[in-house]
Amino acid sequence: MIKLMKTKQKKITAVCILTMLFIIIFTFPAAAKNNIALECKIDSFCGESSQEKSASMLVDNDPNYDTKWEASDGTKHPGEPHWIILDFGADKMIDSIRLVKASQGAKDFGRTEFDASGFRFEISSDKKNWAIIDEVTNDGDRDIHEAYFIHAYGRYLKLTVTNPEHDEDSNDNQAVRLYDLKVFEKVFEVEKEYAEDSEETFDTEVPSDSMSTITAAPQTSDLNSMLTLVLWIIELAISTITISRIFSNPRSRSV
């Protein structure tokens, strides 16, 4: 009876350890993400668009992708790239971005020929000095574009669409069709909690030169996936070792 109770206690302990490891790995990264595009102001944009397809539709966080920013060059800006500038109101440390293209949207679903294949993201603190943090020249095969950054800091984020449609060499008279843009901020939980207690605001230090809005190249989504996989492998190894020690016979270890 005593042996059975000890075995039950070991199983409960093992389950608790596994649960805690999963909470640490999956909950912590999620808590460090905040879509600041929802709170931003559309500073300006290029191209003609109707009210129901306005630039604000790009950042409305529509989960069904029913709304989109659609604009054509028209007569005002013939042959020029489409662009949009988001204003976050203050300098932010950007963790990652997620851009949903036309073929994932409700009104253009499956239309890969409408997917933008050339675009770039730039960041700035003063709207004068811009630093490129992500640039794509041939991305026609992916309907959702994601990019992750080591150190991207600024108040303004500019998206320039250099090739609005897939497999097209010219920007003339092409319409840009983009359904959703999320911009995730890096949130440092320890500093955030301390700031709330002391009612102080923490500013992230950056170099003082005019082009210091970014200090490192962006990571790719493949690298992010690799880091996640490494975390899973580490968790599995720790869990295996811990559980094997719990269920192992103390006498057999002492021999």
C-alpha positions in Angstrom: 0.0 0.0 0.0 2.8 2.4 0.9 4.7 1.5 -2.3 1.5 2.3 -4.3 1.2 5.7 -2.7 4.8 6.5 -3.4 4.3 5.6 -7.1 1.2 7.8 -7.3 3.1 10.7 -5.7 5.9 10.3 -8.3 3.4 10.4 -11.2 1.8 13.5 -9.8 5.3 15.1 -9.4 6.2 14.2 -13.0 3.0 15.7 -14.4 3.5 18.9 -12.4 7.1 19.3 -13.8 5.9 18.8 -17.4 3.1 21.3 -16.9 5.4 23.9 -15.5 7.9 23.5 -18.4 5.1 23.9 -21.0 3.8 27.0 -19.3 7.3 28.6 -19.2 8.1 27.9 -22.9 4.7 28.7 -24.4 3.3 31.4 -22.1 6.4 33.6 -21.7 7.0 34.4 -25.4 3.2 35.1 -25.9 3.2 37.6 -23.0 6.1 39.5 -24.6 4.1 40.4 -27.7 1.8 43.4 -28.2 0.4 44.4 -31.6 1.1 48.1 -31.6 -0.4 48.5 -35.1 -3.8 48.6 -33.4 -2.9 51.8 -31.5 -1.1 53.5 -34.3 -2.1 56.5 -36.4 -1.9 56.4 -40.2 0.6 59.2 -40.8 0.3 59.2 -44.6 0.1 57.0 -47.6 0.5 57.1 -51.4 -2.0 56.0 -54.0 -5.7 56.4 -54.5 -8.2 54.2 -52.6 -11.9 54.3 -51.8 -13.2 54.6 -48.2 -14.0 50.9 -47.9 -10.5 50.0 -49.0 -8.6 52.7 -47.2 -5.2 52.4 -45.7 -6.7 52.1 -42.2 -8.1 48.7 -43.2 -4.5 47.4 -43.2 -4.2 47.6 -39.4 -7.8 46.9 -38.3 -7.0 43.4 -37.0 -9.9 41.8 -38.9 -9.6 38.1 -38.0 -11.5 37.0 -41.1 -9.5 39.1 -43.5 -12.6 40.7 -44.9 -11.1 44.1 -45.2 -8.1 45.3 -47.1 -6.0 48.2 -48.2 -6.4 48.5 -52.0 -4.9 51.4 -53.9 -4.0 52.0 -57.5 -1.5 54.5 -58.9 -4.1 56.2 -60.9 -3.1 59.6 -62.2 -1.6 61.1 -59.1 1.5 58.9 -58.7 1.9 57.0 -62.0 4.8 54.4 -61.8 5.7 55.3 -58.2 5.8 52.6 -55.5 2.9 52.5 -53.0 3.8 53.4 -49.5 2.2 53.8 -46.0 3.7 55.3 -42.8 2.5 54.2 -39.4 3.0 56.5 -36.4 3.2 54.8 -33.0 3.3 58.1 -31.1 6.6 57.4 -29.5 9.7 55.3 -30.1 9.1 51.6 -29.8 11.3 48.5 -29.9 9.8 46.3 -32.6 10.1 42.5 -32.2 8.5 41.3 -35.4 6.0 42.0 -38.2 3.3 39.9 -40.0 1.9 40.9 -43.4 -1.1 39.1 -44.9 -1.2 39.4 -48.7 -4.1 39.2 -51.2 -4.4 35.5 -51.7 -5.2 34.9 -48.0 -7.9 37.6 -48.0 -11.6 36.8 -48.2 -12.2 38.8 -51.4 -9.1 37.6 -53.3 -8.6 34.2 -51.8 -6.3 32.0 -53.9 -5.4 34.9 -56.3 -1.6 34.6 -56.0 -1.1 36.9 -59.0 -2.3 39.7 -56.7 0.3 39.0 -54.0 2.9 41.7 -53.5 6.3 40.2 -54.3 8.5 43.2 -53.7 8.4 45.5 -50.6 10.5 46.9 -47.8 10.0 48.0 -44.2 11.9 51.1 -42.9 12.0 52.6 -39.4 12.7 56.1 -38.2 12.5 58.3 -35.1 12.2 61.6 -36.9 10.7 60.7 -40.4 13.8 62.1 -42.0 16.5 59.4 -41.4 15.2 55.9 -42.4 16.8 52.6 -41.9 15.7 49.5 -43.8 14.9 46.6 -41.4 13.4 44.2 -43.9 13.5 44.1 -47.7 12.1 41.5 -50.1 12.5 41.5 -53.9 11.0 38.2 -54.9 8.4 36.9 -52.4 5.6 35.8 -54.7 5.5 32.3 -53.2 4.3 33.2 -49.7 0.9 34.6 -48.9 1.9 35.6 -45.4 5.3 37.4 -44.8 6.9 37.4 -41.3 10.1 38.9 -40.2 11.8 39.0 -36.7 14.2 41.7 -35.5 17.1 41.8 -33.1 17.1 45.6 -32.6 14.6 47.7 -34.5 13.8 51.0 -32.7 11.8 54.0 -33.8 8.5 55.9 -33.9 7.6 55.6 -37.6 7.3 52.4 -39.7 7.1 52.8 -43.4 6.0 50.0 -45.8 6.9 50.6 -49.4 5.5 48.2 -52.0 7.8 48.1 -55.0 6.1 45.3 -56.8 2.4 45.1 -56.0 1.6 42.0 -58.1 3.4 38.7 -58.5 5.5 38.1 -61.7 5.2 41.8 -62.8 8.3 43.8 -63.6 6.6 47.2 -63.7 4.7 49.1 -61.0 2.7 51.0 -63.6 -1.1 50.9 -63.0 -0.9 48.0 -60.6 -3.0 47.9 -57.5 -1.7 47.0 -54.1 -3.9 44.6 -52.2 -2.9 43.9 -48.6 -5.3 42.6 -45.9 -3.5 42.8 -42.6 -0.4 44.1 -40.9 0.6 43.3 -37.4 3.5 45.0 -35.7 4.7 43.4 -32.4 6.5 45.3 -29.8 9.3 43.9 -27.6 8.1 44.0 -24.0 10.5 43.5 -21.2 8.4 42.1 -18.4 10.8 42.9 -15.5 11.2 46.5 -16.5 7.5 46.8 -17.1 6.5 45.6 -13.7 9.1 47.9 -12.0 7.9 50.8 -14.0 4.3 50.3 -12.8 5.4 50.1 -9.2 7.6 53.2 -9.4 5.5 55.1 -12.0 8.6 55.6 -14.1 9.0 55.2 -17.8 11.8 53.2 -19.2 13.5 54.3 -22.4 15.6 51.9 -24.3 19.0 53.3 -25.0 20.1 53.5 -28.6 23.2 55.0 -30.2 23.0 58.8 -30.9 24.0 58.9 -34.5 21.4 59.8 -37.1 21.1 56.4 -38.7 20.9 54.4 -35.4 17.2 53.4 -35.6 18.5 49.9 -36.3 21.7 48.3 -35.1 21.4 44.7 -36.4 19.9 42.9 -39.4 16.5 41.3 -39.1 16.3 37.6 -38.3 14.3 35.4 -40.6 11.2 33.4 -39.6 13.3 30.2 -40.3 15.7 31.2 -37.5 12.8 31.9 -35.2 11.4 28.5 -35.9 14.8 26.9 -35.3 15.0 28.6 -31.9 11.6 27.3 -31.0 12.6 23.8 -32.0 15.7 24.0 -29.8 13.6 25.0 -26.8 11.3 22.1 -27.4 14.3 19.7 -27.6 15.8 21.1 -24.4 12.4 20.8 -22.7 12.1 17.2 -23.8 15.6 16.4 -22.6 15.0 17.9 -19.2 11.7 16.2 -18.8 13.1 12.8 -19.8 16.0 13.1 -17.3 13.9 14.4 -14.5 11.2 11.7 -14.9 13.7 8.9 -15.2 15.3 10.0 -12.0 12.0 10.2 -10.2 11.0 6.6 -11.3 14.4 5.1 -10.9 15.2 2.8 -8.0 17.4 4.4 -5.4 19.1 1.1 -4.6 20.0 0.5 -8.2 21.6 4.0 -8.4 23.8 3.3 -5.3 25.2 0.1 -6.7 
